[in-house]
Amino acid sequence: MSTPNSSSVSRTAVSAMYSPKLPEAMEQLSMSRSVIYEQIRAGRLRTVTQGRTRLVPGTAIADYVALGARPWRGLPISPAPVRA
């Protein structure tokens, strides 16, 4: 009978379970602290509070990145105006 080892756990599964603190999330998303808090207040980035520490679940980071791939609030993305 084989036992699961660390190599059998996918990187995606680990990142989904991992909850970085805000400075780590800032680095992963390349955003400043104030922009991170703006996104949290706007409801675009989910966080979890554990005691006095605010954590950003790995799934929340993935969801935020996916959110950036589509228009926010269903508004169409208009092309940049062409200058003559």
Secondary structure, DSSP 8 states (H G I E B T S, - for coil): -----GGGS-HHHHHHH---BHHHHHHHHT--HHHHHHHHHTTSS--EEETTEEE--HHHHHHHHHHHTS-GGG----------
